[in-house]
């Protein structure tokens, strides 16, 4: 479903992604882990078509995302959603208006139907009480969940999550993890999750890939990652200070 | 060598900026067919551009008219022609100072706010979120602002001209001892149809320039708060320069043959 083929990306001369190749299968939950600044979010933005690689290709269902005209990108994005780290809610609209935004803008349904869809999605994310609140009046975790609700109303086939559980309490993290699993189980949704939260990664992942200094150094099932021989991966997943990763 | 590279990079950067402003303008034209669907946002932006700038516009226009009248009055007084102040104030206000003053005030107040607002949305990933929902940021954010400002700038210009002329009258009456009747007789004598429509045309064009430049700068913002600040500052500078240059071009087009 998603293929990154020899993707290389530099920012101001600094190599962020170096010859990265990933193949994500349909219906899979693929988790990318790694230290801050190793290019996890950049990888996600490549898949979303928000960033183009310097070289290499990003293929979604066999269609090239990089370099594609906006019309093609929009078509590829029709069944794709991104849950941004900050929620990325439009700050002058209420939570309810934010969640309804894609449906209102694309005039998909009548007003009453949109209202029903919004209410349902806010309910499953425990946000019904926040419907009429402004983004500035809710917590970071609620913003993130509202961002997820805005993605869910579009019934996407592919959801990209940028740190979906960071800043959430353990119970709410579990709600999000279960939802990712539920979306996969019931609707066959493919998910790509970028996270530091190893507990969450083990819960949701079918496969975990670790990015280190712009390269994928290991990609395997959660069980194998847990028992890895790779000293870098082991140090990272166990959160150890001693090891090959430079913590300075 | 490094000087040449830096200058070259700067020049390319300027060209890229100019190109992006043109792209934003072209897309705005394309999406203006959807303006009726965005009437609520357009009215909101018109309110911000018009009503919320009223106090600053009032003070600036009043004093512009007063300064014009006083400076001209001093000269005219040497020839006992103080009443001519009315002719000079209305001609200057309708042709140049009205649209120019309104444009400067709205660049500083509304244009900078547009750049800051869109810049903040850009760095907080809200623009990316719109792109991911296949919602064009130009259709959703820029088009209503451009339409609102291109409507409101001529309206504000009329207000500035009226108030500036009144300010000139106050000075004429109280400092140059020209009666109100005589002042307004001279004002009406020099109030030309051509000057009015050229002035309004300028205001309309300035409205498009300010909003397109400011929104384009906002959409290009990066690097957090510093980037937003930079986008805001650049939007004001570029708008000022373009207002001066385009203002001259319009004047030359309509009045150049009179030379």
Contacts between the chains, C-beta under 8 A, distances in Angstrom:
chain1	res1	chain2	res2	distance
A	45	B	128	7.9
A	48	B	128	7.8
A	48	B	132	6.1
A	50	B	128	5.3
A	50	B	131	6.6
A	50	B	132	7.5
A	74	B	134	4.2
A	77	B	131	7.6
A	77	B	132	5.8
A	77	B	133	7.8
A	77	B	134	5.3
A	78	B	134	6.2
A	80	B	132	7.1
A	81	B	132	6.6
A	82	B	128	7.5
A	82	B	129	7.1
A	82	B	132	4.8
A	84	B	125	4.7
A	84	B	128	7.0
A	84	B	129	6.0
A	85	B	125	7.5
A	86	B	124	5.9
A	86	B	125	6.1
A	88	B	124	6.5
A	88	B	125	4.1
A	88	B	126	5.1
A	88	B	128	6.7
A	88	B	129	3.9
A	89	B	126	7.3
A	89	B	129	7.8
A	90	B	121	7.6
A	90	B	126	5.7
A	90	B	129	7.7
A	90	B	130	7.9
A	91	B	121	7.6
A	91	B	124	8.0
A	91	B	126	7.2
A	101	B	133	6.7
A	101	B	135	7.4
A	102	B	133	4.2
A	102	B	134	7.8
A	102	B	135	7.0
A	105	B	133	7.0
A	105	B	135	4.9
A	105	B	140	7.1
A	106	B	134	7.3
A	106	B	135	7.9
A	147	B	129	7.5
A	150	B	129	7.8
A	150	B	133	7.7
A	154	B	133	7.4
